[in-house]
Amino acid sequence: MGRILRIVLVAVLALIVWTAGVVAAALEGWGRRPLAPAGDARAFATAAIAQADAARPGNLALVLLDDGRVLDTHFTSTGEPVDGDTLFQVASLSKWVTAWGVMRLVEAGKLDLDAPVSTYLTRWSLPASDFDNGKVTVRRLLSHTAGLTDGLGYGGFPPGRPVQTIEQSLTRAADASPGHDGIVRVGAEPGSRFEYSGGGYTLLQLVIEEVSGRPFDAYMKQDVFRPLGMTRSTFDIDTAPPGNVAASYDAHGRPATLYRFTGLAAASLYTSAADMTRFLQAHLPGPNGEPPGWGVLKPETLEAMRRPEARQMGADIWGLGTMLYAPNNAGGFIIGHDGNNEPEINTAARIDPNTGDGIVVLETGAPLLATRLGGEWIFWRTGNVDFTTLLMEAGDLLKRLAAGWTVIVLAGAVAAWRWRRPRAKAVAP
Protein backbone atom coordinates (compact mmCIF):
# COMPACT_ATOMS: atom_id res chain seq x y z
CA MET A 1 0.00 0.00 0.00
CA GLY A 2 2.91 2.33 0.66
CA ARG A 3 4.01 2.20 -2.96
CA ILE A 4 0.46 2.87 -4.20
CA LEU A 5 0.33 5.94 -1.97
CA ARG A 6 3.62 7.12 -3.41
CA ILE A 7 2.28 6.68 -6.94
CA VAL A 8 -0.80 8.76 -6.02
CA LEU A 9 1.34 11.49 -4.46
CA VAL A 10 3.63 11.61 -7.49
CA ALA A 11 0.61 11.86 -9.80
CA VAL A 12 -0.90 14.68 -7.73
CA LEU A 13 2.43 16.52 -7.75
CA ALA A 14 2.69 16.05 -11.51
CA LEU A 15 -0.84 17.44 -11.96
CA ILE A 16 0.06 20.51 -9.91
CA VAL A 17 3.34 21.08 -11.77
CA TRP A 18 1.68 20.61 -15.18
CA THR A 19 -1.17 22.99 -14.32
CA ALA A 20 1.16 25.64 -12.91
CA GLY A 21 3.49 25.34 -15.90
CA VAL A 22 0.76 25.62 -18.53
CA VAL A 23 -0.91 28.56 -16.77
CA ALA A 24 2.41 30.35 -16.23
CA ALA A 25 3.33 29.84 -19.89
CA ALA A 26 0.03 31.43 -20.94
CA LEU A 27 0.34 34.36 -18.53
CA GLU A 28 4.01 35.06 -19.25
CA GLY A 29 3.90 34.40 -22.99
CA TRP A 30 6.49 31.60 -22.90
CA GLY A 31 6.88 30.23 -26.40
CA ARG A 32 4.95 33.13 -27.92
CA ARG A 33 6.74 35.07 -30.65
CA PRO A 34 6.08 38.76 -31.36
CA LEU A 35 5.11 39.78 -34.88
CA ALA A 36 8.27 41.88 -35.26
CA PRO A 37 11.57 42.59 -33.49
CA ALA A 38 11.21 44.73 -30.38
CA GLY A 39 11.32 48.44 -31.16
CA ASP A 40 10.96 48.03 -34.92
CA ALA A 41 7.65 49.81 -35.48
CA ARG A 42 7.90 49.66 -39.26
CA ALA A 43 8.38 45.91 -39.19
CA PHE A 44 5.39 45.53 -36.89
CA ALA A 45 3.26 47.64 -39.22
CA THR A 46 4.22 45.44 -42.17
CA ALA A 47 3.48 42.25 -40.24
CA ALA A 48 0.18 43.52 -38.85
CA ILE A 49 -1.02 44.61 -42.29
CA ALA A 50 -0.10 41.22 -43.72
CA GLN A 51 -1.99 39.44 -40.94
CA ALA A 52 -5.01 41.69 -41.45
CA ASP A 53 -5.10 41.06 -45.20
CA ALA A 54 -4.72 37.30 -44.69
CA ALA A 55 -7.89 37.33 -42.54
CA ARG A 56 -9.81 38.83 -45.50
CA PRO A 57 -12.20 41.08 -43.55
CA GLY A 58 -15.20 42.64 -45.24
CA ASN A 59 -13.66 46.01 -44.47
CA LEU A 60 -10.91 47.29 -42.22
CA ALA A 61 -9.23 50.48 -41.08
CA LEU A 62 -5.93 50.21 -39.21
CA VAL A 63 -3.85 53.03 -37.71
CA LEU A 64 -0.56 52.71 -35.84
CA LEU A 65 0.72 55.51 -33.61
CA ASP A 66 4.34 56.02 -32.65
CA ASP A 67 5.07 58.65 -30.01
CA GLY A 68 1.62 60.12 -30.61
CA ARG A 69 2.08 60.50 -34.36
CA VAL A 70 0.54 58.41 -37.11
CA LEU A 71 3.17 55.94 -38.25
CA ASP A 72 1.12 53.96 -40.76
CA THR A 73 -2.43 53.40 -41.97
CA HIS A 74 -4.09 50.64 -43.92
CA PHE A 75 -7.58 50.42 -45.42
CA THR A 76 -9.23 47.56 -47.26
CA SER A 77 -12.75 46.56 -48.28
CA THR A 78 -14.49 43.96 -50.41
CA GLY A 79 -17.15 46.53 -51.29
CA GLU A 80 -17.19 50.31 -51.32
CA PRO A 81 -13.71 51.63 -50.47
CA VAL A 82 -13.07 52.84 -46.92
CA ASP A 83 -10.63 55.47 -45.73
CA GLY A 84 -9.75 57.46 -42.64
CA ASP A 85 -13.06 59.32 -42.67
CA THR A 86 -15.32 56.30 -43.18
CA LEU A 87 -17.68 55.73 -40.25
CA PHE A 88 -17.56 52.31 -38.59
CA GLN A 89 -20.04 51.03 -36.02
CA VAL A 90 -17.70 50.17 -33.12
CA ALA A 91 -19.91 48.25 -30.63
CA SER A 92 -18.68 48.32 -27.01
CA LEU A 93 -15.78 50.62 -27.75
CA SER A 94 -18.62 53.15 -27.32
CA LYS A 95 -18.32 52.70 -23.54
CA TRP A 96 -14.83 54.22 -23.31
CA VAL A 97 -15.97 57.33 -25.14
CA THR A 98 -19.15 57.50 -23.04
CA ALA A 99 -16.99 57.47 -19.92
CA TRP A 100 -15.44 60.78 -21.05
CA GLY A 101 -18.93 62.27 -21.15
CA VAL A 102 -19.63 61.02 -17.64
CA MET A 103 -16.35 62.31 -16.23
CA ARG A 104 -16.89 65.74 -17.80
CA LEU A 105 -20.04 66.04 -15.68
CA VAL A 106 -18.06 64.86 -12.65
CA GLU A 107 -15.47 67.58 -13.24
CA ALA A 108 -18.27 70.16 -13.54
CA GLY A 109 -19.56 69.13 -10.11
CA LYS A 110 -22.84 67.84 -11.54
CA LEU A 111 -22.14 64.20 -10.72
CA ASP A 112 -20.61 62.59 -7.65
CA LEU A 113 -18.83 59.34 -8.49
CA ASP A 114 -19.75 57.80 -5.15
CA ALA A 115 -23.31 59.03 -4.64
CA PRO A 116 -26.18 56.57 -5.20
CA VAL A 117 -27.09 56.72 -8.87
CA SER A 118 -30.73 57.07 -7.79
CA THR A 119 -29.81 60.63 -6.74
CA TYR A 120 -29.86 61.61 -10.41
CA LEU A 121 -32.83 59.59 -11.69
CA THR A 122 -36.41 60.77 -12.13
CA ARG A 123 -37.49 58.85 -15.25
CA TRP A 124 -36.65 55.32 -14.10
CA SER A 125 -35.45 53.48 -10.99
CA LEU A 126 -33.76 50.18 -10.31
CA PRO A 127 -36.22 47.44 -9.34
CA ALA A 128 -36.26 46.26 -5.74
CA SER A 129 -33.69 43.56 -4.99
CA ASP A 130 -32.16 41.54 -2.17
CA PHE A 131 -29.24 43.97 -2.15
CA ASP A 132 -28.80 47.64 -1.29
CA ASN A 133 -29.58 49.58 -4.47
CA GLY A 134 -28.15 52.65 -2.78
CA LYS A 135 -24.68 51.17 -3.25
CA VAL A 136 -25.06 51.40 -7.04
CA THR A 137 -22.89 54.40 -7.86
CA VAL A 138 -21.55 56.06 -10.99
CA ARG A 139 -18.07 54.79 -10.14
CA ARG A 140 -19.30 51.22 -9.95
CA LEU A 141 -21.36 51.53 -13.12
CA LEU A 142 -18.30 52.77 -15.01
CA SER A 143 -16.18 49.85 -13.76
CA HIS A 144 -18.82 47.09 -14.05
CA THR A 145 -18.79 46.50 -10.28
CA ALA A 146 -22.30 47.79 -9.45
CA GLY A 147 -23.76 44.32 -8.96
CA LEU A 148 -25.86 44.48 -12.13
CA THR A 149 -26.31 41.00 -13.56
CA ASP A 150 -27.95 41.78 -16.91
CA GLY A 151 -24.90 40.67 -18.91
CA LEU A 152 -26.04 42.81 -21.87
CA GLY A 153 -24.97 42.60 -24.92
CA TYR A 154 -27.41 44.44 -27.23
CA GLY A 155 -28.35 43.03 -30.61
CA GLY A 156 -30.00 46.23 -31.81
CA PHE A 157 -33.08 46.84 -33.97
CA PRO A 158 -33.16 46.50 -37.77
CA PRO A 159 -34.06 49.56 -39.86
CA GLY A 160 -37.80 50.13 -39.89
CA ARG A 161 -38.42 48.50 -36.52
CA PRO A 162 -39.30 50.87 -33.65
CA VAL A 163 -36.49 51.37 -31.13
CA GLN A 164 -37.36 51.16 -27.44
CA THR A 165 -37.15 54.15 -25.12
CA ILE A 166 -34.37 54.10 -22.54
CA GLU A 167 -36.90 53.38 -19.79
CA GLN A 168 -38.39 50.46 -21.70
CA SER A 169 -34.96 49.03 -22.48
CA LEU A 170 -33.80 49.25 -18.85
CA THR A 171 -36.96 47.50 -17.72
CA ARG A 172 -36.51 44.70 -20.30
CA ALA A 173 -34.38 45.14 -23.39
CA ALA A 174 -36.15 43.70 -26.42
CA ASP A 175 -32.81 43.39 -28.21
CA ALA A 176 -30.96 41.53 -25.45
CA SER A 177 -28.17 39.28 -26.62
CA PRO A 178 -28.95 35.54 -26.59
CA GLY A 179 -29.04 33.93 -23.17
CA HIS A 180 -30.04 37.08 -21.28
CA ASP A 181 -33.49 38.24 -20.20
CA GLY A 182 -32.67 41.92 -20.76
CA ILE A 183 -33.70 43.06 -17.27
CA VAL A 184 -31.36 45.57 -15.61
CA ARG A 185 -31.38 44.80 -11.87
CA VAL A 186 -29.04 44.40 -8.92
CA GLY A 187 -28.37 40.68 -8.65
CA ALA A 188 -25.14 40.74 -6.63
CA GLU A 189 -23.66 42.81 -3.83
CA PRO A 190 -22.53 46.13 -5.34
CA GLY A 191 -18.76 46.47 -5.15
CA SER A 192 -18.21 42.76 -4.55
CA ARG A 193 -17.01 41.70 -7.98
CA PHE A 194 -16.56 42.54 -11.64
CA GLU A 195 -19.50 41.62 -13.86
CA TYR A 196 -19.79 43.09 -17.33
CA SER A 197 -23.01 45.07 -17.76
CA GLY A 198 -24.14 46.80 -20.91
CA GLY A 199 -27.25 47.78 -18.97
CA GLY A 200 -25.07 49.78 -16.60
CA TYR A 201 -23.98 51.99 -19.49
CA THR A 202 -27.54 52.46 -20.69
CA LEU A 203 -28.25 53.60 -17.15
CA LEU A 204 -25.32 56.04 -17.43
CA GLN A 205 -26.82 57.26 -20.71
CA LEU A 206 -30.01 58.09 -18.80
CA VAL A 207 -27.98 59.81 -16.06
CA ILE A 208 -26.25 62.01 -18.65
CA GLU A 209 -29.59 63.00 -20.14
CA GLU A 210 -31.11 63.74 -16.73
CA VAL A 211 -28.16 65.77 -15.47
CA SER A 212 -27.28 67.63 -18.68
CA GLY A 213 -30.89 68.22 -19.74
CA ARG A 214 -29.99 67.23 -23.31
CA PRO A 215 -30.34 64.12 -25.48
CA PHE A 216 -27.32 61.87 -25.03
CA ASP A 217 -26.03 62.16 -28.61
CA ALA A 218 -26.37 65.94 -28.63
CA TYR A 219 -24.50 66.23 -25.33
CA MET A 220 -21.64 64.01 -26.51
CA LYS A 221 -21.26 65.92 -29.78
CA GLN A 222 -21.19 69.32 -28.13
CA ASP A 223 -19.15 68.53 -25.00
CA VAL A 224 -16.77 65.79 -26.18
CA PHE A 225 -16.59 65.31 -29.95
CA ARG A 226 -16.41 68.92 -31.15
CA PRO A 227 -13.78 70.07 -28.62
CA LEU A 228 -11.62 67.06 -29.57
CA GLY A 229 -12.08 67.65 -33.29
CA MET A 230 -13.94 64.36 -33.78
CA THR A 231 -16.10 65.92 -36.49
CA ARG A 232 -17.43 62.67 -38.00
CA SER A 233 -18.43 60.81 -34.83
CA THR A 234 -22.02 60.22 -33.73
CA PHE A 235 -23.99 57.84 -31.52
CA ASP A 236 -27.01 58.15 -33.81
CA ILE A 237 -26.32 56.99 -37.37
CA ASP A 238 -29.46 58.76 -38.61
CA THR A 239 -27.83 62.09 -37.72
CA ALA A 240 -24.40 61.26 -39.14
CA PRO A 241 -22.69 63.88 -41.33
CA PRO A 242 -22.63 63.18 -45.07
CA GLY A 243 -20.04 60.68 -46.21
CA ASN A 244 -19.16 57.05 -46.38
CA VAL A 245 -20.45 54.58 -43.77
CA ALA A 246 -18.71 51.21 -43.73
CA ALA A 247 -20.97 48.36 -44.73
CA SER A 248 -21.36 45.49 -42.30
CA TYR A 249 -20.32 41.96 -43.31
CA ASP A 250 -20.76 38.55 -41.74
CA ALA A 251 -18.04 35.90 -41.42
CA HIS A 252 -18.83 34.59 -44.91
CA GLY A 253 -18.29 37.98 -46.55
CA ARG A 254 -22.00 38.59 -47.11
CA PRO A 255 -23.46 42.09 -46.54
CA ALA A 256 -25.25 42.33 -43.20
CA THR A 257 -27.64 44.69 -41.45
CA LEU A 258 -26.53 47.82 -39.62
CA TYR A 259 -28.71 47.93 -36.51
CA ARG A 260 -30.11 50.83 -34.47
CA PHE A 261 -29.81 50.89 -30.68
CA THR A 262 -31.54 52.21 -27.62
CA GLY A 263 -28.31 51.60 -25.68
CA LEU A 264 -26.37 54.30 -27.52
CA ALA A 265 -23.80 54.70 -24.75
CA ALA A 266 -23.12 50.99 -24.58
CA ALA A 267 -23.01 49.97 -28.23
CA SER A 268 -23.94 52.56 -30.87
CA LEU A 269 -20.95 54.81 -31.51
CA TYR A 270 -20.12 55.40 -35.18
CA THR A 271 -16.64 56.81 -35.57
CA SER A 272 -13.86 56.97 -38.13
CA ALA A 273 -10.25 55.84 -37.91
CA ALA A 274 -9.20 59.50 -38.05
CA ASP A 275 -11.56 60.48 -35.20
CA MET A 276 -10.53 57.49 -33.10
CA THR A 277 -6.91 58.43 -33.64
CA ARG A 278 -7.65 61.92 -32.31
CA PHE A 279 -9.36 60.34 -29.30
CA LEU A 280 -6.23 58.33 -28.52
CA GLN A 281 -4.02 61.37 -29.05
CA ALA A 282 -6.21 63.32 -26.61
CA HIS A 283 -4.72 61.17 -23.83
CA LEU A 284 -1.39 62.87 -24.59
CA PRO A 285 -0.22 66.51 -24.66
CA GLY A 286 -1.77 68.33 -27.63
CA PRO A 287 0.03 69.63 -30.73
CA ASN A 288 -0.11 73.20 -29.42
CA GLY A 289 0.95 72.38 -25.88
CA GLU A 290 -2.50 71.48 -24.58
CA PRO A 291 -2.37 69.23 -21.51
CA PRO A 292 -3.72 65.66 -21.85
CA GLY A 293 -7.49 65.80 -22.14
CA TRP A 294 -7.27 68.74 -24.57
CA GLY A 295 -9.58 70.85 -22.43
CA VAL A 296 -12.39 68.28 -22.30
CA LEU A 297 -10.98 66.50 -19.25
CA LYS A 298 -8.17 67.36 -16.87
CA PRO A 299 -4.96 65.27 -16.83
CA GLU A 300 -5.71 64.16 -13.26
CA THR A 301 -9.12 62.90 -14.40
CA LEU A 302 -7.49 60.79 -17.11
CA GLU A 303 -5.09 59.41 -14.52
CA ALA A 304 -8.03 58.52 -12.27
CA MET A 305 -9.78 56.74 -15.14
CA ARG A 306 -6.85 54.38 -15.60
CA ARG A 307 -6.41 53.51 -11.93
CA PRO A 308 -7.62 49.96 -11.16
CA GLU A 309 -11.24 49.67 -10.03
CA ALA A 310 -11.96 46.02 -10.90
CA ARG A 311 -9.99 42.79 -10.80
CA GLN A 312 -10.51 39.34 -12.26
CA MET A 313 -8.45 36.23 -11.50
CA GLY A 314 -6.10 38.42 -9.47
CA ALA A 315 -5.36 40.88 -12.27
CA ASP A 316 -6.33 44.55 -12.57
CA ILE A 317 -8.52 44.74 -15.68
CA TRP A 318 -10.77 47.81 -15.48
CA GLY A 319 -10.64 51.45 -14.50
CA LEU A 320 -13.38 54.06 -14.90
CA GLY A 321 -14.74 53.10 -18.31
CA THR A 322 -11.26 52.07 -19.38
CA MET A 323 -9.91 48.58 -19.98
CA LEU A 324 -6.50 47.94 -18.42
CA TYR A 325 -5.07 45.40 -20.85
CA ALA A 326 -1.61 44.74 -19.48
CA PRO A 327 1.20 46.49 -17.56
CA ASN A 328 3.17 48.91 -19.73
CA ASN A 329 6.41 48.19 -17.80
CA ALA A 330 6.49 51.81 -16.61
CA GLY A 331 4.19 51.58 -13.60
CA GLY A 332 0.96 51.95 -15.58
CA PHE A 333 -1.14 50.11 -18.11
CA ILE A 334 -1.87 49.85 -21.80
CA ILE A 335 -5.42 51.23 -21.85
CA GLY A 336 -8.34 51.43 -24.24
CA HIS A 337 -11.43 49.42 -25.14
CA ASP A 338 -12.56 46.74 -27.58
CA GLY A 339 -15.93 46.24 -29.25
CA ASN A 340 -17.53 43.06 -30.49
CA ASN A 341 -21.04 42.49 -31.82
CA GLU A 342 -23.03 40.58 -34.40
CA PRO A 343 -22.61 40.26 -37.28
CA GLU A 344 -18.85 40.00 -36.85
CA ILE A 345 -18.18 43.60 -35.82
CA ASN A 346 -14.85 43.83 -34.00
CA THR A 347 -12.93 46.95 -32.99
CA ALA A 348 -9.93 47.76 -30.82
CA ALA A 349 -8.31 51.01 -29.69
CA ARG A 350 -5.32 50.84 -27.36
CA ILE A 351 -2.66 53.30 -26.22
CA ASP A 352 0.27 53.51 -23.85
CA PRO A 353 -0.11 56.94 -22.22
CA ASN A 354 3.53 56.77 -21.17
CA THR A 355 4.94 56.63 -24.71
CA GLY A 356 2.12 57.76 -27.01
CA ASP A 357 2.28 54.50 -28.96
CA GLY A 358 -1.11 53.13 -29.96
CA ILE A 359 -3.22 51.13 -32.37
CA VAL A 360 -6.72 51.49 -33.84
CA VAL A 361 -8.41 48.61 -35.69
CA LEU A 362 -11.99 48.95 -36.96
CA GLU A 363 -13.38 46.04 -38.98
CA THR A 364 -16.27 43.75 -39.83
CA GLY A 365 -16.41 40.29 -41.34
CA ALA A 366 -13.42 38.71 -39.59
CA PRO A 367 -14.20 37.32 -36.12
CA LEU A 368 -11.98 38.92 -33.44
CA LEU A 369 -9.36 40.14 -35.92
CA ALA A 370 -9.17 43.58 -34.28
CA THR A 371 -8.81 42.13 -30.79
CA ARG A 372 -6.12 39.71 -31.98
CA LEU A 373 -4.14 42.49 -33.66
CA GLY A 374 -4.49 44.61 -30.53
CA GLY A 375 -3.12 41.74 -28.46
CA GLU A 376 -0.24 41.21 -30.87
CA TRP A 377 0.61 44.90 -30.64
CA ILE A 378 0.66 44.81 -26.83
CA PHE A 379 2.88 41.71 -26.74
CA TRP A 380 5.26 43.26 -29.28
CA ARG A 381 5.37 46.53 -27.34
CA THR A 382 5.67 45.16 -23.79
CA GLY A 383 6.27 41.41 -23.82
CA ASN A 384 3.10 41.08 -21.74
CA VAL A 385 0.04 39.06 -22.72
CA ASP A 386 -3.14 41.14 -22.41
CA PHE A 387 -6.20 39.73 -20.69
CA THR A 388 -8.38 39.71 -23.82
CA THR A 389 -5.87 37.41 -25.51
CA LEU A 390 -5.97 35.13 -22.48
CA LEU A 391 -9.76 35.04 -22.67
CA MET A 392 -9.71 34.25 -26.40
CA GLU A 393 -7.21 31.45 -25.86
CA ALA A 394 -8.90 30.01 -22.76
CA GLY A 395 -10.37 27.13 -24.76
CA ASP A 396 -6.96 26.09 -26.09
CA LEU A 397 -5.51 26.45 -22.60
CA LEU A 398 -8.12 24.10 -21.17
CA LYS A 399 -7.43 21.57 -23.94
CA ARG A 400 -3.71 21.59 -23.12
CA LEU A 401 -4.45 21.22 -19.43
CA ALA A 402 -6.90 18.39 -20.05
CA ALA A 403 -4.46 16.54 -22.32
CA GLY A 404 -1.74 16.68 -19.67
CA TRP A 405 -4.12 15.70 -16.88
CA THR A 406 -5.29 12.72 -18.91
CA VAL A 407 -1.74 11.49 -19.57
CA ILE A 408 -0.74 11.89 -15.91
CA VAL A 409 -3.84 10.12 -14.57
CA LEU A 410 -3.52 7.28 -17.07
CA ALA A 411 0.19 6.88 -16.31
CA GLY A 412 -0.55 6.78 -12.59
CA ALA A 413 -3.34 4.24 -13.08
CA VAL A 414 -1.10 1.98 -15.21
CA ALA A 415 1.70 2.20 -12.65
CA ALA A 416 -0.69 1.33 -9.81
CA TRP A 417 -2.23 -1.56 -11.78
CA ARG A 418 1.15 -3.02 -12.64
CA TRP A 419 2.24 -2.86 -9.03
CA ARG A 420 -0.94 -4.48 -7.69
CA ARG A 421 -1.12 -7.15 -10.44
CA PRO A 422 -0.53 -10.63 -8.95
CA ARG A 423 2.93 -11.90 -9.78
CA ALA A 424 3.49 -15.39 -11.15
CA LYS A 425 4.98 -17.71 -8.54
CA ALA A 426 8.26 -19.31 -9.32
CA VAL A 427 7.99 -23.09 -10.08
CA ALA A 428 10.53 -25.38 -8.39
CA PRO A 429 12.59 -27.46 -10.80
Long-range contacts (C-beta under 8 A, 24 or more apart in sequence): 3-419, 4-416, 4-419, 4-420, 7-412, 7-415, 7-416, 7-419, 8-412, 8-416, 10-412, 11-408, 11-409, 11-411, 11-412, 14-408, 14-412, 15-404, 15-405, 15-408, 15-409, 18-401, 18-404, 18-405, 18-408, 19-401, 19-404, 19-405, 22-397, 22-400, 22-401, 22-404, 23-397, 23-401, 26-385, 26-390, 26-393, 26-397, 27-385, 27-390, 28-385, 29-379, 29-383, 29-384, 29-385, 32-379, 32-385, 34-376, 34-379, 34-380, 34-383, 35-376, 35-380, 36-380, 38-380, 38-383, 41-66, 41-71, 41-357, 42-71, 42-72, 44-377, 44-380, 45-71, 45-72, 45-74, 48-359, 48-373, 48-376, 48-377, 49-74, 51-372, 51-373, 51-376, 52-76, 52-361, 52-363, 52-369, 52-373, 55-366, 55-369, 56-253, 56-365, 56-366, 57-249, 57-363, 57-364, 57-365, 57-366, 57-369, 58-247, 58-248, 58-249, 58-250, 58-253, 58-255, 58-344, 58-363, 58-364, 58-365, 58-366, 59-86, 59-88, 59-246, 59-247, 59-249, 59-363, 59-364, 59-365, 60-361, 60-362, 60-363, 60-366, 60-369, 61-86, 61-88, 61-246, 61-272, 61-273, 61-360, 61-361, 61-362, 61-363, 62-273, 62-359, 62-360, 62-361, 62-362, 62-373, 63-273, 63-276, 63-277, 63-359, 63-360, 64-358, 64-359, 64-377, 65-277, 65-280, 65-281, 65-351, 65-356, 65-357, 65-358, 65-359, 65-360, 66-356, 66-357, 67-355, 67-356, 67-357, 68-281, 68-284, 68-285, 68-356, 69-356, 70-277, 73-273, 75-273, 77-246, 77-247, 78-249, 78-253, 78-365, 79-247, 79-249, 79-255, 80-244, 80-247, 81-244, 82-244, 82-246, 83-244, 83-273, 84-272, 84-273, 84-274, 84-277, 85-232, 85-243, 85-244, 85-272, 85-274, 86-243, 86-244, 86-245, 86-246, 86-272, 86-273, 87-232, 87-233, 87-234, 87-237, 87-240, 87-243, 87-244, 87-245, 87-246, 87-270, 87-271, 87-272, 88-246, 88-270, 88-271, 88-272, 88-273, 88-347, 88-362, 88-363, 88-364, 89-237, 89-246, 89-248, 89-258, 89-268, 89-269, 89-270, 89-341, 89-345, 89-364, 90-269, 90-270, 90-271, 90-276, 90-339, 90-345, 90-347, 90-362, 91-267, 91-339, 91-340, 91-341, 91-345, 91-346, 91-347, 92-198, 92-266, 92-267, 92-337, 92-338, 92-339, 92-340, 92-341, 93-269, 93-271, 93-337, 93-338, 93-339, 93-347, 93-348, 93-349, 94-201, 94-235, 94-264, 94-265, 94-266, 94-267, 94-268, 94-269, 94-339, 95-201, 95-265, 95-266, 95-321, 95-337, 96-321, 96-322, 96-323, 96-336, 96-337, 96-349, 97-220, 97-224, 97-233, 97-269, 97-271, 97-279, 98-201, 98-204, 98-205, 98-208, 98-220, 98-265, 98-266, 98-269, 98-321, 99-142, 99-305, 99-320, 99-321, 99-322, 100-224, 100-296, 100-297, 100-321, 101-208, 101-216, 101-219, 101-220, 101-223, 101-224, 101-265, 102-138, 102-142, 102-204, 102-207, 102-208, 102-321, 103-297, 103-301, 103-304, 103-305, 103-320, 103-321, 104-223, 104-224, 104-296, 104-297, 105-208, 105-211, 105-212, 106-138, 106-301, 107-297, 107-298, 107-301, 110-211, 110-212, 111-138, 111-207, 111-211, 112-138, 113-137, 113-138, 113-139, 113-142, 113-320, 114-138, 114-139, 117-141, 117-146, 117-203, 117-207, 120-207, 120-210, 120-211, 121-206, 121-207, 121-210, 122-210, 123-166, 123-167, 123-206, 123-210, 124-166, 124-167, 124-170, 124-171, 124-206, 126-184, 126-185, 126-186, 127-183, 127-185, 129-185, 129-186, 129-187, 131-186, 131-187, 131-188, 131-189, 131-190, 132-190, 133-186, 135-189, 135-190, 135-191, 136-186, 136-190, 137-190, 138-204, 138-207, 139-309, 139-320, 140-190, 140-191, 141-197, 141-200, 141-201, 141-203, 141-204, 142-200, 142-204, 142-309, 142-320, 142-321, 143-194, 143-309, 143-310, 143-318, 143-319, 143-320, 143-321, 144-194, 144-195, 144-196, 144-197, 144-200, 144-310, 144-318, 145-190, 145-191, 145-192, 145-193, 145-194, 145-195, 145-309, 145-310, 145-318, 146-186, 146-190, 146-191, 146-197, 146-200, 147-186, 147-187, 147-188, 147-189, 147-190, 147-191, 147-192, 147-195, 148-184, 148-185, 148-186, 148-187, 148-195, 148-197, 148-199, 148-200, 148-203, 149-185, 149-186, 149-187, 149-188, 149-195, 149-197, 150-176, 150-180, 150-181, 150-182, 150-183, 150-184, 150-185, 150-197, 150-198, 150-199, 150-200, 151-177, 151-179, 151-180, 151-195, 151-196, 151-197, 151-198, 152-176, 152-177, 152-180, 152-182, 152-184, 152-197, 152-198, 152-199, 152-202, 152-263, 152-266, 153-177, 153-180, 153-198, 154-198, 154-261, 154-262, 154-263, 154-266, 154-267, 154-341, 155-259, 155-341, 155-342, 156-259, 156-260, 156-261, 156-267, 156-268, 156-341, 157-259, 157-260, 157-261, 157-262, 158-257, 158-259, 158-260, 159-257, 159-258, 159-260, 161-260, 163-260, 163-261, 163-262, 164-262, 165-262, 166-202, 166-205, 166-206, 166-209, 166-262, 167-206, 168-262, 169-202, 169-262, 169-263, 170-199, 170-202, 170-203, 170-206, 173-199, 173-202, 173-262, 173-263, 175-259, 175-261, 175-262, 194-310, 194-311, 194-312, 194-317, 194-318, 198-263, 198-266, 198-267, 199-263, 199-266, 201-263, 201-265, 201-266, 202-262, 202-263, 202-265, 202-266, 204-265, 205-263, 205-264, 205-265, 205-266, 208-265, 216-264, 216-265, 217-264, 223-296, 224-296, 225-275, 227-294, 227-295, 227-296, 228-278, 228-279, 228-282, 228-294, 228-296, 229-275, 229-278, 230-271, 230-275, 230-278, 230-279, 231-275, 232-271, 232-272, 232-274, 232-275, 233-269, 233-270, 233-271, 233-272, 233-275, 234-269, 234-270, 235-264, 235-265, 235-268, 235-269, 235-270, 236-264, 236-268, 237-268, 237-270, 240-270, 245-270, 246-362, 246-364, 247-364, 248-343, 248-344, 248-345, 248-364, 248-365, 249-343, 249-344, 249-364, 249-365, 250-343, 250-344, 250-365, 251-343, 251-344, 251-365, 251-366, 251-367, 253-365, 256-343, 256-344, 256-364, 257-343, 267-339, 267-341, 271-362, 273-360, 273-362, 276-349, 276-360, 276-362, 277-360, 279-349, 280-336, 280-349, 280-351, 280-358, 280-360, 281-356, 283-335, 283-351, 283-353, 284-351, 284-353, 284-356, 292-353, 302-353, 306-332, 306-333, 306-335, 306-353, 312-387, 315-387, 317-387, 323-388, 325-350, 325-374, 325-378, 325-386, 325-387, 325-388, 326-378, 326-382, 326-384, 326-385, 326-386, 326-387, 327-382, 327-384, 328-352, 328-353, 328-354, 328-355, 328-381, 328-382, 329-382, 329-383, 329-384, 330-354, 330-355, 334-378, 334-381, 334-382, 334-386, 336-374, 338-370, 338-371, 338-374, 338-388, 339-370, 340-368, 340-371, 346-370, 346-371, 348-373, 348-374, 350-374, 350-377, 350-378, 352-381, 352-382, 357-381, 368-392
